[in-house]
Amino acid sequence: MFFPIGWPRVLNTTEPEKITAVVCNRDKILFAVLTTDTLTIWYCKPCVPIVFIRRTTDSLKKHGDNILVQWRPDSSMMVIATSDSYLLFYRLQDTSPEGRGLYEQRDSPVTSLKRDSAELFIKEVIPSLVLTFEKSAWIDGGISSLVCIRDELMVATKTSHVIRHKWDGTVNRDYSLDLRRIPFSVDQQISTVAIPLTENNVFVTDIEYSPLVGGFAVVLNTGKAAFLTAQSLKFDPNQVQGIWARDVDDATCAAVNHKYRLIAIGRQNSEGVVYYVDETTGSLEMSHTLSLSSKDYPGRPGRVRCLRWTPDSCAIALAWEGGGLAIWSTFGALLLCSLKWDYGLRVDLTHDNPLHIHTMEWSAEGYQLWMLRESPTPSLVEENGIEEANLKCSLIQLDFVKSPLTINPCMGHHGHLYLQGEDRLYLNLGGGVSTNISTFHIGSEIPNDSITQTLAGCKQWLVVPIPIAYSGANWPIRYTAIDNEGMSIAVAGRTGLAHYSLPSRKWKLFGNETQERDFIVTGGLLWHRGFLIASSYSILDDKDEVRIYPRDTRLDNNYVRTVRMPSQVLLLNTLKDRLLTFCANAQISIYDMVIESNSDAGSIELTRLQTVDISGLCVHPACVVSATLTTIRAETAGSHPHPESLLLNVSGRLLMVQREHCTDTPEVLFTCSAPTVLASYVENVWVPWRSRRDKPHLTEALWLFCGAHGMRVWLPLFPRNHQEKTHTFMSKRIMLPFHLRIYPLAILFEDAILLGAENDTVLFTSDTNSPFSLPFSLLELTSQVYLHQILRQLIHRNLGYHAWEIARSCSGLPYFPHSLELLLHEVLEEEATSKEPIPDAQLPSVVEFIREFPGVWARAVVQCARKTEIALWPYLFSVAGPPKKLLQDCLQRQQLDTAASYLIILQNLEPSIVSRQHATLLLDAALEQGRWELSKDLVRFLRAIDPNDVESPRTSWGGTSKLGGPPQTPPLSPHEDDLSLVLGTMQVSRSRSYSTTITPKVQSDSVAKDIAPSSMLEKTRNVVMRRKKSVPTSTPKTEKADSKEGSAEEFFIDVILQRHARRLLSAKRLADLGRFAARLDFHLVTWFARERDRAAKIDDYVVTLKAVHEDFSFAYPVLSLPTLQKFRRSSLTSLRSIRSVSLESPEDEQPLNSSFVVDLPDSGYTSLPSGRPPYTTLISPVASLETQFPATETKLTANMLHDANSVLSDSSTIWRDDTESIVGTGVGTVCWVSADPVEQTEVHNASLCAPISRAEVQLRYLLQLFLEGGCLGWAAVLATVLRDAPAMARTIRAAHAPMQTFDSVINLRDGLLTLTKWSHSECLGYKPFMSGIQGQISLLNRLIVTKQQQEQEQIPESPSPSPAPSASSNQRGTLSRSRHSSISHTSATAPLDEDRSHELSLKVEDVNFRGSYSNLNNMENATSQSTCVIS
């Protein structure tokens, strides 16, 4: 309701340490500040002093010091009570001339210092008041307290009397009270004996009066508290009776709430007790207590020093003697406690609380709280050996914002949360989960693009300042209203009104200020379909009326529609097209609203349907807190629709008056049935503004907030469809209570969320002398899901079907699983920690209920378990079922994240072997679904399981290096020499720091880890996860003795990972394989080397190439039309002529041919220019292409333009897959032709600035890994996809390595020929590239011949060659590789058939070798040089 905002302001008062009282007048606009010898009157806003009077020394000697001050209700007089029992009467007169105030603002004559903004002028007319002393009156016995009763003053004395004094200084002796003659009892029943006070020296220390409660609340010096009442408000002493407040004997002060008719009493034990007068017995019954829980403050802050209700009776402020301030709502919901504020580390609240409040007072509308603060200074004065604290007093002012429901309860229909301050509004309109913009009634001036911006839901407040042009002259802002759509806001202050459009961010004020000042909004403000409806009092015509202004026109009385009212309107409300007004004559009128569009702006025509007199239901019209129209009825609607019901909140009691259609007399349309009391202690009522068929329970319920008694919802119970006739005895509605953590300000009915606000603070300085030593107050948005509370109450009452219907209607909400988890958690905590046996445990029914939602059932249980103590798990799973079974259910439903959560529970409740077994199952499923992060966590979980915890010997594990970290001396893997041979021929650093995701050190460990235990891992292949097909049978088994110890539970993580990698590679899912390796630190190079002739062997190169294109969404190359025509022409000539053109002129073509390979798109890993520094990142070498290509391309262009038979395509996609590329699907026959020919010079220039795609970077990375692992087939496919001739050359060079078998080389040769044939027949975009690498294929043919000869030679020899020959063969291999690689640079196009390539290989070698012998030497030098630089 009320929330502090900002810093407390310190008022600059004279002699603050002498202040004894701060009292405001009835209008809460003028404040009287009393010191021992002076009286000052301050204006509230702007906060300035008006008049100051100091008593003379003679007066002080004669009458004593000032102790109390009181205003006359009409603010024309004041009275001061003195220490010597005198009353001093002062008259207050306004002497200001018409239209001019006390303060005059003068501008500086200097132009630059003149005010240029209206905000710098005070528009408020501050009255020029004069205080004159009238008379003094002596009161016998000493004055203890003062209170006003109409035009008289009640003076409580220390001689057991309450003297009735008139303002003219005379005493009304006939109506003065003597406590010893007043009978006191516990109630007002005749049978109860009332006994007068018999003790001596009993007197009243505090007295408060309320005409609506009907008497005085008094606190006696003995600590007792009572309520003095009489049969009439004249208070004849012979009729006055006292009613004791029960169980209170330590009362300190009292305060009376008029609207809700409550009496609050402060006690010595730091609590407050709130009573109400029981209507039947007349006794004081306790409503609730104002006490801090141990969570709010663990100790006791001292006796209650002061109690003050807000002007609108919606909250009470309480101050303790030990320091501290708290604010509670009417029925006891804690809104603020300063003991929870952040004062810094050095402040001990028990000894030196910074907020010692002596007295306090609320200003108009409760926007400010004036407090007299006493802060003890550190300096102590010693007098006669006694230490006394030096009290430093100051008058401080704390600003507040409040909920509009306090004054305008009709704002409870929609879910918009906003708070109103004295000069600004705090809005949060984006709380809804299911916000529907299409239903908004949008005005004409709203730009559509800003709607979404306005409704962006967040935790921030949107602050809308009220323009100073309006608030400056009309402070305080009383009423505010927002429309259902959250688009328009209206405010009304002392006079007039203004409204604001959120989308356009503009205010509309009256153009004519006299029109603004001619009326006062008295009883409410609301929006209806683009019209602003205000109940007002016209000062000009002296009549009450309802005004209707259209939103889209200017604010002017020319467009207003006024409807005369019989008396002052106190409340307004609407429902659909009905308008309800409640007037001061206690009559409710219901109108029908019809929108007329005859004029320019349109208007609303009001037709009165019914008038209901409710004077019999309320003591006074001011006690009616809210009046609401609703379609809700006690029973479900029958065949004919019923009229709307009335909901009346009368002093906290909610009454329902059901209206019926009248059939007896035609003149009377409606009749009203007898009222029904639905609930007590009601602060706020929310009725949904629309009903929804998909959520009928939540949108046809009635929501009540009852302060300390919690939230209540009056829920409809709809009968089951097939049980219409049965269970007629069952109640149609049920009232469900539940408790909240927050104070609800708005309800999102369809989203099952309550929105609220709470106070938070920030400390800026701990210096107690600074005015900023008190913390800065902030406003925090809070929310709470209430669905689980309703479900629990229904399940508790065996209404599980209705709970299921509500839950099913909300199952689409994002936090629905969280609600079920909260439901389970609350019941579990309550029952599992209960010390007493529970006769009717609710947990089984709750578990049974959540099981009805299989999609979220397992998740709710595991989330609940992981947020509770382990000690409660056995009780939970004894009802919910064993966690093993739940985990298996999750696996079946593919809920892998939920299943993973169960592993922690299994680990705690079951042996490690069980959690390991299930983690393995889960890892397999996670890998299948490509859930790499989850897989990584599972691998980490499996590796973390201590082998000693498993019920099997540790020796059965594949070495401690698997679990206990890297071994001390990693064993050399048999493949490492082969690997280094491949790495040596490639110009790449050994650490390969830019082609793995981890450090080289880890890589070397992993090589050993992956390879060393491979035979042992594969030994268990038949046991682990039934892997029978995917593991090759050719692996030798090295372990013999330990094989018996292997069991199904003793698995190895690497086996699973390798098997999955094999599966991915076999399915040609390279992208997934790359992600899998990156996320799980799986070392692909080592594994590729092992799988070279198994899973990494390619059977169909064309299918594989298409799969790569599809997997990476990599574009197929295209040919421009001119190139296509060239190919068509060249295809008419025979292949022999092409060959002759290419081979007959080696001298002329040499520059082109030698640069041909270099200038094709490069992989970026190894073919760097000599002399460049080595690259350590993945991207840098690739990015270097942009700086590498321009020089060579310009050299190429001239030759290419003249070469009719050039094998290079004119399309830019040879260099990049860019905008000219078309992403192919990789299915079926493909032939790509670009639409329009592009001029070649432009193409090459455009390609230089084209960005390298992510897919290309990934493909180059994988190409490098395949080359390092010796998987030549895959390397050739990726080099083809990238059209990277240098990479293809490296692939062919790698084929010369001894580790490459004869079959693998043949497979590579055949695959390249297949691709060549495919490129000539189906995909012409690849034709230039495939034609360009025919020389490489001829090298493969030579290599095959060589390998055949080697095999024939090795057959008679021993199988294990000596080290020396192997070294020499290595040297020869290196020499031959470098020679072949240089030949590959100058080789030209080759024919397609295999037979021709056999013959061609010899010709090519003879012709080219002779022609470019010098080129060979150059290439060898360049190769060795760049190898040195890079490695």
Salt bridges, closest charged atoms under 4 A:
GLU15 OE2 - LYS18 NZ 3.31
GLU15 OE1 - ARG54 NH1 3.49
ASP37 OD2 - ARG54 NH1 2.93
ASP74 OD1 - ARG72 NE 3.75
GLU104 OE1 - ARG100 NH2 3.45
GLU104 OE2 - ARG106 NE 3.78
ASP107 OD1 - ARG115 NH1 2.88
GLU124 OE2 - ARG494 NH2 2.94
GLU134 OE2 - ARG91 NE 2.75
GLU134 OE1 - LYS135 NZ 3.67
GLU152 OE1 - ARG164 NE 2.74
ASP178 OD2 - HIS161 NE2 3.77
ASP178 OD1 - ARG180 NE 3.53
ASP250 OD1 - ARG267 NE 2.80
GLU279 OE1 - ARG653 NH1 3.61
GLU285 OE2 - ARG246 NH2 3.69
ASP296 OD1 - LYS340 NZ 3.33
ASP312 OD2 - LYS402 NZ 3.24
GLU321 OE1 - ARG303 NE 2.31
ASP348 OD2 - HIS351 ND1 2.45
GLU361 OE2 - LYS28 NZ 3.95
GLU365 OE1 - LYS402 NZ 3.34
GLU365 OE2 - ARG478 NE 2.98
GLU374 OE1 - ARG305 NH1 3.62
GLU374 OE2 - HIS358 ND1 3.16
ASP399 OD2 - ARG9 NH1 2.77
GLU422 OE2 - LYS45 NZ 3.22
ASP423 OD1 - ARG424 NE 3.19
ASP483 OD2 - ARG551 NH1 3.07
GLU513 OE2 - LYS123 NZ 3.95
GLU513 OE1 - ARG517 NH2 2.94
GLU545 OE2 - ARG547 NE 2.85
ASP552 OD1 - ARG551 NE 3.82
ASP577 OD1 - HIS528 NE2 3.69
ASP577 OD1 - ARG529 NH2 3.65
ASP592 OD1 - ARG578 NH1 2.86
GLU596 OE1 - ARG561 NH1 3.91
GLU605 OE1 - ARG561 NH2 2.27
GLU635 OE2 - ARG633 NE 3.27
GLU644 OE2 - ARG578 NE 3.64
GLU644 OE1 - ARG659 NH1 3.17
GLU660 OE2 - ARG633 NH2 2.64
GLU660 OE1 - HIS642 ND1 3.27
ASP694 OD2 - ARG692 NH2 2.42
GLU750 OE2 - ARG690 NE 3.06
GLU750 OE1 - ARG692 NH1 2.51
GLU805 OE1 - HIS697 NE2 3.52
GLU821 OE1 - HIS818 ND1 3.79
GLU821 OE2 - LYS867 NZ 2.65
GLU826 OE2 - HIS788 NE2 3.16
GLU826 OE1 - ARG792 NH1 3.81
GLU830 OE2 - ARG792 NH2 2.83
GLU848 OE1 - ARG851 NH1 3.68
ASP889 OD2 - LYS885 NZ 3.64
ASP897 OD2 - ARG931 NH2 2.54
ASP924 OD1 - ARG1059 NH2 2.14
GLU928 OE2 - HIS1060 ND1 3.95
GLU928 OE2 - ARG1063 NH1 2.15
GLU933 OE2 - ARG1079 NH1 3.47
ASP937 OD1 - ARG940 NH1 3.21
ASP1054 OD1 - ARG943 NH2 3.54
ASP1054 OD2 - LYS962 NZ 1.96
ASP1072 OD2 - ARG1069 NH2 2.90
ASP1072 OD1 - ARG1075 NH1 3.01
GLU1091 OE2 - ARG1062 NH2 3.01
GLU1091 OE2 - ARG1094 NH2 3.56
ASP1210 OD2 - LYS1126 NZ 3.33
GLU1256 OE2 - ARG1260 NH2 2.87
GLU1268 OE1 - ARG992 NE 2.47
ASP1284 OD2 - ARG1260 NH1 3.06
ASP1310 OD1 - ARG1309 NE 2.82
GLU1322 OE1 - LYS1106 NZ 3.93
GLU1394 OE2 - ARG1309 NH2 2.90
GLU1405 OE2 - ARG1342 NH1 1.29
